[in-house]
């Protein structure tokens, strides 16, 4: 059985394979003059950090945020319970809705009852 990679053939015909291509983003990046989101600073701007579970799969019994909230410079520590009243759904929306899929197929905006590692 012969398998052909149509994409490679198309790129080769278009002269894209083996050719030098100038990238638009390179000139500021190579001399270290690129700008990144981390370089932007605005008045009253805050940063966010998301804490991931140290466990591959675990039930959530309690989330104690007292220690994190007491740290200097911390403006807020939020759990799903804290933001639920602002959400139209606790789950993230599915980009392409399908009637055949169950409504609970998407992940929660923040962990709720359990955490599970997935790539």
C-alpha positions, 0 to 999 in steps of 0.5 A: 500500500502506497501512502502519499503525503499530499501536504508535502507534495503541495508545499514542494510544488509551491516552492515552500520546502527547502526555501528560505522564508523571512519571518516578519517577527524576527527583526525585533526578536533577534537583537532582543528588542521584542515586546511581550505581554509581560513587558506591558504595564498599566496603572492598577494592572494585576497579574493572575496565577492559577494553582494546579493540583499536585495530585493526578486525580483527587476529590476536593473536600475543602479549599482553604484559601486563608493563607493565600489571602493573607500574603502581602500583595495578594488582591484576591483568591478565587474559587469556583464558589466565589465566581459562580454567581458571575457565570452563565454556566460553571462549565466552559462553553463547547466551541462547536455545540452538538446535540449528541454530546452530553451537556457535562462534556466540557471542563469546569471554569475552575475545579469543583468536586475533583481534579484530574490530570489531562493533556 
